């Protein structure tokens, strides 16, 4: 078995929990994912993906999170005229 080093990192609890859930669905542990990431850093001679500011504003990001968490954001209307009137505001 290869020798290993230990990394101690600090991560926000919610980020860790969400990452673990996603990685578990992919059949990976956080340790495996970090090893994949570090190997990609070596292969790419840098960060293996683009880092940039998100184009979404806070309200859009919150709406996306709400829908991912099952919050019902839909609005019903009696007819199309009522809907278009609401959209014009």
C-alpha positions, -999 to +999 in steps of 0.1 A: +000+000+000+013+035-009+022+058+019-002+087+024-001+121+039-029+137+058-045+170+049-064+190+075-088+215+059-116+237+072-149+237+053-182+252+060-205+224+074-232+230+048-207+229+020-192+196+033-227+180+037-239+190+002-206+179-014-208+145+005-243+140-008-234+148-044-202+127-042-221+098-026-245+098-056-214+096-078-201+067-058-171+087-045-159+098-011-145+133-003-111+118-001-114+102-035-127+135-050-098+155-035-073+130-049-089+133-083-088+171-080-051+171-069-041+148-097-059+170-122-040+200-108-008+182-116-019+171-151-032+206-160-003+224-143-029+245-125-066+246-114-084+222-138-114+245-143-121+281-149-127+303-119-148+334-124-174+355-107-210+340-110-232+359-134-262+353-113-274+378-087-283+369-051-320+367-059-315+343-087-291+321-067-317+321-038-345+311-062-324+282-076-316+270-041-352+272-032-363+251-061-335+226-054-348+223-019-384+217-030-398+251-022-428+257-044-423+291-061-450+287-087-479+311-090-512+303-106-535+326-125-571+325-135-563+333-171-536+346-194-546+382-191-541+381-153-507+366-158-496+392-184-509+420-162-488+406-133-457+403-156-460+440-167-455+453-132 
